[in-house]
């Protein structure tokens, strides 16, 4: 991987980290408990509880992504960065720009 590609990828990772952290803050607000004192109807309350569980799943996923992005940022200067952990072939730069936390090429990720 060329140094220009690494620099562009570093910027992409930093941007993705910032966006993910902002998303996590919003999701944490959406996962607050639904108190019984809220004067909403039974169906509306069930909707609110369902939305909370969806937000909790999204929060968990976002936290995992953030963790992977931070790991990718620490490994970006290593020579094996951008190499598939399974087949040892280079991961295409376009895939890394789209999903900078990728550790597998498309073929190995489909397995």
Residue frames relative to the residue before (quaternion, step in Angstrom):
aa qw qx qy qz dx dy dz
X 1.0000 0.0000 0.0000 0.0000 0.00 0.00 0.00
X 0.4365 -0.7143 0.4934 0.2363 3.55 -0.87 1.01
X 0.6256 -0.5656 0.3845 0.3752 3.54 -1.20 0.54
X 0.6153 0.5338 -0.3579 0.4565 3.63 1.08 -0.64
X 0.6424 0.5167 -0.3192 0.4675 3.57 1.03 -0.83
X 0.6447 0.5172 -0.3178 0.4646 3.58 1.00 -0.82
X 0.6505 0.5121 -0.3199 0.4607 3.59 0.96 -0.83
X 0.6577 0.4946 -0.3090 0.4768 3.59 0.95 -0.86
X 0.6595 0.5079 -0.3006 0.4656 3.55 1.01 -0.82
X 0.6087 0.5427 -0.3480 0.4625 3.59 1.05 -0.73
X 0.6512 0.5042 -0.3092 0.4755 3.59 0.95 -0.88
X 0.6405 0.5240 -0.3166 0.4636 3.58 0.99 -0.85
X 0.6574 0.5061 -0.3074 0.4661 3.59 0.96 -0.86
X 0.6578 0.5047 -0.3121 0.4638 3.59 0.91 -0.88
X 0.6445 0.5068 -0.3137 0.4789 3.58 1.02 -0.79
X 0.6628 0.5006 -0.3048 0.4660 3.59 0.95 -0.87
X 0.6138 0.5382 -0.3435 0.4643 3.60 1.04 -0.73
X 0.6682 0.4994 -0.3039 0.4601 3.59 0.89 -0.93
X 0.6742 0.4925 -0.2988 0.4623 3.59 0.88 -0.91
X 0.6591 0.5061 -0.3070 0.4639 3.57 0.98 -0.83
X 0.6342 0.5174 -0.3348 0.4669 3.60 0.98 -0.76
X 0.6471 0.5032 -0.3183 0.4762 3.61 1.00 -0.79
X 0.6369 0.5255 -0.3201 0.4645 3.57 1.02 -0.82
X 0.6361 0.5354 -0.3230 0.4521 3.58 1.00 -0.85
X 0.6314 0.5306 -0.3351 0.4556 3.58 0.95 -0.82
X 0.6724 0.4899 -0.2926 0.4713 3.59 0.92 -0.88
X 0.6722 0.4950 -0.2983 0.4628 3.57 0.97 -0.84
X 0.6143 0.5420 -0.3553 0.4501 3.59 1.05 -0.66
X 0.6320 0.5117 -0.3333 0.4771 3.57 1.09 -0.65
X 0.6757 0.5039 -0.2836 0.4572 3.59 1.08 -0.75
X 0.7015 0.4657 -0.2713 0.4662 3.59 1.18 -0.35
X 0.3476 0.7303 -0.5131 0.2874 3.57 1.20 0.37
X 0.5955 -0.5874 0.4000 0.3746 3.60 -1.04 0.65
X 0.3751 -0.6894 0.5752 0.2305 3.53 -1.19 0.69
X 0.2806 -0.8065 0.5005 0.1424 3.54 -0.29 1.25
X 0.5273 -0.6475 0.4465 0.3216 3.60 -1.06 0.68
X 0.5963 0.5852 -0.3693 0.4071 3.58 1.20 -0.33
X 0.4977 0.6420 -0.4424 0.3800 3.60 1.24 -0.17
X 0.3105 -0.7731 0.5310 0.1545 3.54 -0.72 1.09
X 0.3326 0.7077 -0.5539 0.2860 3.54 0.41 1.24
X 0.6164 -0.5723 0.3892 0.3757 3.55 -1.15 0.50
X 0.6907 -0.4904 0.3391 0.4092 3.55 -1.28 0.35
X 0.6755 0.4808 -0.2957 0.4745 3.60 0.90 -0.91
X 0.6479 0.5111 -0.3159 0.4682 3.59 0.97 -0.84
X 0.6364 0.5212 -0.3223 0.4685 3.56 1.04 -0.77
X 0.6465 0.5067 -0.3167 0.4743 3.59 0.99 -0.80
X 0.6189 0.5305 -0.3296 0.4763 3.57 1.08 -0.74
X 0.6571 0.5141 -0.3045 0.4595 3.57 0.93 -0.91
X 0.6545 0.4978 -0.3098 0.4773 3.59 0.98 -0.80
X 0.6433 0.5122 -0.3187 0.4714 3.58 1.00 -0.81
X 0.6534 0.5081 -0.3086 0.4687 3.58 0.95 -0.88
X 0.6166 0.5461 -0.3359 0.4568 3.57 1.07 -0.72
X 0.6785 0.4806 -0.3047 0.4646 3.59 0.91 -0.85
X 0.6143 0.5214 -0.3468 0.4801 3.60 1.08 -0.64
X 0.6554 0.5065 -0.3035 0.4710 3.58 0.97 -0.86
X 0.6278 0.5321 -0.3389 0.4559 3.61 1.04 -0.71
X 0.6442 0.5043 -0.3196 0.4782 3.59 1.01 -0.78
X 0.6572 0.4971 -0.3059 0.4770 3.58 0.97 -0.82
X 0.6194 0.5410 -0.3309 0.4628 3.58 1.07 -0.74
X 0.6488 0.5108 -0.3116 0.4701 3.58 0.92 -0.90
X 0.6621 0.5069 -0.2942 0.4670 3.58 0.92 -0.92
X 0.6665 0.5029 -0.3000 0.4614 3.59 0.95 -0.86
X 0.6436 0.5117 -0.3279 0.4652 3.58 1.01 -0.74
X 0.6279 0.5172 -0.3357 0.4748 3.59 1.05 -0.72
X 0.6499 0.5146 -0.3145 0.4624 3.58 0.95 -0.89
X 0.6396 0.5286 -0.3247 0.4539 3.58 0.94 -0.86
X 0.6429 0.5225 -0.3151 0.4630 3.55 0.96 -0.86
X 0.6772 0.4898 -0.2878 0.4677 3.59 0.93 -0.91
X 0.6311 0.5299 -0.3299 0.4605 3.58 1.05 -0.73
X 0.6587 0.5027 -0.3107 0.4656 3.58 0.97 -0.82
X 0.6222 0.5159 -0.3341 0.4849 3.58 1.07 -0.69
X 0.6431 0.5226 -0.3181 0.4607 3.59 0.95 -0.87
X 0.6423 0.5279 -0.3222 0.4527 3.59 0.99 -0.80
X 0.6784 0.4770 -0.3002 0.4714 3.59 1.00 -0.73
X 0.7353 0.4265 -0.2302 0.4737 3.60 1.13 -0.57
X 0.4372 0.7551 -0.4318 0.2287 3.59 1.22 -0.21
X 0.7056 0.4540 -0.2713 0.4716 3.61 1.06 -0.59
X 0.5373 0.6233 -0.4100 0.3934 3.59 1.22 -0.15
X 0.5816 -0.6302 0.3864 0.3395 3.60 -1.02 0.73
X 0.7000 0.4576 -0.2874 0.4668 3.61 1.08 -0.54
X 0.4267 0.6748 -0.4900 0.3500 3.61 1.22 0.19
X 0.7843 0.2788 -0.2261 0.5060 3.56 -0.90 0.92
X 0.5986 0.5057 -0.3635 0.5037 3.55 1.31 0.32
X 0.5102 -0.6638 0.4578 0.2993 3.56 -0.86 1.00
X 0.4510 -0.7133 0.4724 0.2541 3.57 -0.85 0.98
X 0.6895 0.4674 -0.2846 0.4745 3.61 1.19 -0.41
X 0.8265 0.2369 -0.1125 0.4981 3.59 0.52 -1.16
X 0.3812 -0.7642 0.4367 0.2829 3.60 1.33 -0.18
X 0.4683 0.6313 -0.4710 0.4003 3.60 1.19 0.48
X 0.5937 -0.5745 0.4099 0.3866 3.60 -1.14 0.51
X 0.3858 -0.6714 0.5810 0.2507 3.54 -1.09 0.77
X 0.5087 -0.6617 0.4436 0.3266 3.63 -0.77 0.94
X 0.5763 -0.6193 0.4175 0.3317 3.56 -1.03 0.85
X 0.6195 0.5514 -0.3508 0.4349 3.60 1.03 -0.72
X 0.6390 0.5111 -0.3281 0.4721 3.59 1.02 -0.75
X 0.6659 0.4983 -0.3039 0.4646 3.57 0.95 -0.85
X 0.6397 0.5052 -0.3362 0.4717 3.60 1.05 -0.64
X 0.6775 0.4750 -0.2871 0.4827 3.59 1.07 -0.71
X 0.7869 0.0612 0.0032 0.6140 3.58 1.00 -0.92
X 0.1629 -0.8466 0.4976 0.0958 3.60 0.30 1.21
X 0.6397 0.5314 -0.3293 0.4471 3.59 1.20 -0.37
X 0.4189 0.7336 -0.4509 0.2881 3.60 1.29 -0.02
X 0.1181 -0.7787 0.6129 0.0634 3.52 -1.04 0.86
X 0.7194 0.3573 -0.2234 0.5522 3.57 1.34 -0.04
X 0.4924 -0.6180 0.5176 0.3282 3.54 -1.19 0.57
X 0.7016 -0.4698 0.3154 0.4331 3.59 -1.24 0.30
X 0.6564 0.5314 -0.3178 0.4311 3.58 0.89 -0.91
X 0.7074 0.4369 -0.2633 0.4892 3.59 0.88 -0.91
X 0.6208 0.5433 -0.3478 0.4456 3.62 1.08 -0.62
X 0.6468 0.5272 -0.3148 0.4524 3.60 1.15 -0.60
X 0.5765 0.6159 -0.3780 0.3813 3.59 1.15 -0.40
